[in-house]
């Protein structure tokens, strides 16, 4: 593979015109770049910082084989690559003078790129996190359901959402400030939220859902305060959010889980989700 097989652009519309069909061909697997690009087009690149975004497609014989995206001030996102493709891309980006804070991709791709980036730049990669991507098969509600009901979060719940999204971000290691001033600029602001509440109306769990992209709804985040876990609240709320996504016409529903957490992984599989790949994020230190 030659470096010039990679076609780079800062124009998101040009990128989608040439690579959009490839991304939409496997929308569940490609949900991360599809979501990031949809969010960029909604908010505008200026919302992410002064740098220009970067998009790229790997094309051979007129066929797109893989893509990359990097939003301003953020790291590099990749669709699956072979080790050879990852090495050629790392060498190409290094030669162009790019500086990357992290790479995010399926585990084998992220690992191959991080190792190649180290060879070509001297940067030391550090595994930040691993994430398992699940796709819904047949929805299977838990029996019995916990007492209570699901309800959509409303304006009156905004303070609760700020607090729980902040706690969720801390739990999963996201370095983000979530308060009334910063909320609109976070990835949590454009979701629809559902609470599971007890019979007396007390919210005990929260589940979010991203806007539909290429027919796919991504369930995120799923959060229950630590002292309320183990009672079935998150599973019940996730089922309701999944049902709503299907009723609204979603062709796929996906979610992520920490593969080191046996409780959440077992829960999602019990209600009908099946793993399709493991994801990884490597921080790339400045050499």
PyMOL commands that set and color helices and strands:
alter all, ss='L'
color gray80, all
select helices_A, chain A and resi 3-5+12-25+31-43+45-48+83-95+107-121+155-172+183-185+226-228+233-247+262-270
alter helices_A, ss='H'
color red, helices_A
select strands_A, chain A and resi 6-9+54-60+63-70+76-78+102-106+125-136+149-152+192-197+203-209+216-223+252-257+273-284
alter strands_A, ss='S'
color yellow, strands_A
deselect
rebuild
show_as cartoon
